[in-house]
Amino acid sequence: MHRFRHRHVIIVLLLVLIGSVLLFSLFHMNRQTTLPQGANMSVVGVELDQDKDFVDLDQLQKNGIKFVYLRGTQGKSYFDDNYLLYRDQMQGTHLSFGTIVSFSNESSVEAQYHYFESKIGQNTGELPVLIVPAVLSQSHRYWRQMTQFVQLLEQNGKSVCVMGDYRWHTLFSKQTKFMYTGASLKDKTHYAFWCYTQNGNVAHVDQLDRHDVTMFAYIGSLTTYEQLYEPDME
């Protein structure tokens, strides 16, 4: 009887130990920065907007983030409340940044471009201006209008990246870049950037450790990234 009880106690202790290890592993895993799967990406970025206040940019770069995309305008009336604040705070950091424009199907190309210019100005960052479709649309008319918007930016000397399927590339100029979206990167040839999750987190950074962060990766080497987009610290 005593031997049976002794074995029973050992089994219970082992189960408690295994459970504790699993809980610790799960907790530790959840605190890790979300990285792209299936690719050795060393250049990772995040999106910041008015829903994430007071993010410590120094802490962000200390935890391995290389660049930030700031949400800018959408259509002819939306301007993110935190855009200018975060843009000013980028100075003095080693973070590269870029500007997001959500292209609307409810406003004209000219109205959206003039609104963008009035709110953002010329300082759109070191990264390409990122054009994000505000609606999921397969309409050629909508994508042709987006092409016109991109042309206005490129004529103004801006590099542009479109978040969308590369099959639309025939509508754009040869210098227009594309951003892939999806959990698994299947085509590195035609894309410059990758939005690999909208539910990521960055460990040890307040506001970004709660699994609701949109995260990006640069598709290419660190050396190429630094040559193209590293901010000038002089």
N, C-alpha and C positions, 0 to 999 in steps of 0.2 A: 504493500500500500504506500509506504513512504517513497519507494523507488518510483512508483507511478506518479505520485504528486511532484517528485523532483523533475521528472521528465516533462510533466505538464507545465511547470513553472518555466523550464528552459524554452519550451515551444512558445509560450506567451511572450517571453522576453525577446526571442528571435523575431516574432511577428511585430512587436513594438519597434524593434530596431530597424527592421526592413521598412516599416511604415514611416519611421522618422527619416530614414535615408531618402525615400521617395518624395516625401514632403519637402525636404531640404532641396533636393534636385529640382523639383518643380518650381519652388520659390526662386532658386538661383537662376533657373532657365528664364523665368519670367522677367528677371531683372537685367537680362542681357540685351544689348542692342540688337535689334532685328536686322539681320544681314541677308543679302540675296542668296538664294539657294541654287546650287548647281553651277555656280560661277565663282571664280576667284577675283572678286571685286575689291579693290583697295580704296576706291574713291566713292564715298557715300555721302548723300545729302538729304536734307529734310525741307519740308514746306512749313513756313510760318505765316500766320494770319491773325486776325483780330480775336480769334477764339483762344489763342495761346498768348497770354500776357506775361511779361516779365521773365522771358526766357534768358538765362545767363549765357551770352554768346561765348565768353571765354571758357565756361564750363563745357559748352557744346563742342568746341574744337579740341579741348583736352580729352574728350571722350571719343575721338576718332572721326568726327564729322568734318568733311572737307568743304562743303558748300551748302548754301541755303537758297531756296527759291521763295521769294516774297510774293504773296498774292496782291495784285495791283488793282486792275479795273475789270468790270464786266459790263458790257453794253455801253450805254451813254449816261448811266446814272449811279453805278455802284463803284465806290472807292474804299478799299480796305482801311479801317481806322488806324491800324498799326504799321502801315507801309512806310511812311516817312520816318517814324520812330525807329523801326528796325534798320532802315537804310542808313540813318545817321549813326547808329550804333555799330554798323559794320566797319566803320573807319577805325583803324587801330588794331583790328583782328587780322588773322591770316585766312579768314573765311572768304571764299568767292561768293558772289550772290548774283541772282538773276531775277527777272520780273515776270510774273504770270499774268496773262491776259485771258480772261474767259470770253470767247467770241460768241456773241448772242445772235440769235435768229430773229430778234424782235426790233433791232435797230439797224440803220443803214451803215454801210462801211465807213462813209465819211464821218457820220456822227460819232461812231465808236472811236475812230482814229483821232479826231479832234479832242474828244474827251480824254483819251489816253495821253495825248500830248499836253493837255492843260494840267493834268494831275501828276503825271510822272516826269515830264520834261525829258532831258537828254540822258540823265544818269539812270540807265536801266541795269547797270551792273556789268561784270566781266563775262557772265554767261550769256548764251543766246536768250533773247526774249522767248518765253515759252507760251505758245498759243494752245489753249485748252478749249475744246468744243464745249459750249455751255449746255448743249443738248446732244443726245445720241441720235445722229441723223445720217442716213445714207443718201440724202438728197444732193444731187450734183449741183443744184443751184446754191445750196448752203455752202458747200465746199468751194465753189467758184468764188463766192463772196469772201470766204476766208482767204482765198488766194489773193484777192485784191487787197485785203488788209495787210497780208504779209508783204506784198509788193511795195506798199507804202512804207513799211518799216525798213525794208531792204534798200529802197531808194534813199532813205535817210541814213544809210550806213550801218544799220543794225543787223547783227546776225540773228537768225530766227530758227527756233525748233518747234515743230508741230507735234502735239500729242495725238497720235492716230496711226492707223494702218498705213504701211508704206505703199499700198496699192494706189493711194491718192497722189503719189509723188509726181505723176505726169502733169498734174495741174500746177505744180510749183516750179520755181527756178532750181537750177542744179545746186545752188549753195544752200538751199533750205534743208535743214536737218530734221530728223524724226525721232520721237521718243516712243519706245515700246511700252505697252502696259500689259501686265499679266504676271502670274506667280512664277512662270517658267519661261526663261528666255530661249527662244528657239532660233532666232536669227540675229547674229551679231553683225552681219555684213551691212545691212541697210539702216541700222539705227545708231545714233550717237549717245543717247541716254536711255535709261530704263526706269520706269515707275513700277517698282516691284511689290509694293504694298501700300495700302491706305490704312492699315491697322497695325503699324509698327510702333516701336518705342525705342528711346535712347536711354541707356542706363545712367543713373546718377545725375540726371538733368530734370529739375522740377518742370512740370507741365508737359514733359515729353516722355514720361515713364509710365504712361497709362494706356498703351495699345490703341491709340487713335491718331497716330502720326503718319502722314503721307511721306514716303521715303523714296529716294532716287539713287541710281548708281550711274556713273560714267562708264560707258562701254569702250574701254581702251586702257592703255598703260598709264601709270602714274606720271611717268616722264612726259608723255604727250599731253596729259591734262595740265600739268604745270606749265608747259610751254604755251598752251592755248589760253588758259583761264586763271592762272595764279595771279592774285592781286598784287599790284605794285605797292610795296611798302615804303618806298622812298618818299 
